[in-house]
């Protein structure tokens, strides 16, 4: 499988500072206090609380931040190009965003790639590098009429704070779309949990 699973998982955690059942229908119900972003070419949309802000100026620096971090822990994580199509969250005085959301797109790199296999590879890479890793749930669902998996996990990577994340993965045509909502200290993930699930379920492909 030619998908860059490790590179995706590394970038997710730098940005963010088990039960498997049948796919359940998940109707998107966007809260009234949410605002919706639609990209310039009208390819996708995502909704989030009104006090969250897109941070496109941050995207270019994320690649370098990721490369620097990977070198610091002797791992290879260089990306030839940025594959982040959206980033934002609640802006902090420090210039970072907490909570935050990112959307990444990667080519599948082959036919007949199963969604479950992509998730397993991603989790395996997270476990191999994390000093601590806990997975709380893994849910098969339907978002925007497509099969998706949302997994809820917590990870502590070297020299980074503990981050609690929700990750939604789906395959569209020959690409993997990964939407991640992360919460880091001093915030409590469970104060934002309902909003984070609503964000993931609001994702739509418009073409």
CORUR-V901524 format. One record per backbone hydrogen bond with DSSP energy under -1.0 kcal/mol. NH is the residue of the N-H (numbers start at 0). CO is the residue of the C=O. Records with the same first field share a line. If there is no record, write none. Layout:
NH: CO / CO
This chain:
4: 2
7: 3
8: 4
9: 5
10: 6
11: 7
12: 8
13: 9
14: 10
15: 11
16: 12
19: 17
23: 139
25: 141
33: 30
34: 47
36: 45
38: 43
41: 38
44: 203
45: 36
47: 34
49: 32
51: 48
52: 88
54: 86
57: 54
61: 57
64: 60
65: 61
66: 62
67: 63
68: 64
69: 65
70: 66
71: 67
72: 68
73: 70
74: 69
84: 102
85: 102
87: 100
88: 52
89: 98
91: 95
94: 91
97: 89
99: 181
100: 87
101: 179
102: 85
103: 177
104: 82
105: 175
107: 173
117: 113
118: 114
119: 115
120: 116
121: 117
122: 118
123: 119
124: 120
125: 121
126: 122
127: 123
128: 124
129: 125
130: 155
131: 155
133: 153
135: 151
136: 151
138: 149
140: 147
141: 23
142: 145
145: 142
147: 140
148: 168
149: 138
150: 166
151: 136
152: 164
153: 133
154: 162
155: 131
159: 156
162: 154
163: 182
164: 152
165: 180
166: 150
167: 178
168: 148
169: 176
171: 174
174: 171
175: 105
176: 169
177: 103
178: 167
179: 101
180: 165
181: 99
182: 163
186: 183
190: 187
191: 188
195: 191
196: 192
197: 193
198: 194
199: 195
200: 196
202: 199
203: 44
205: 42
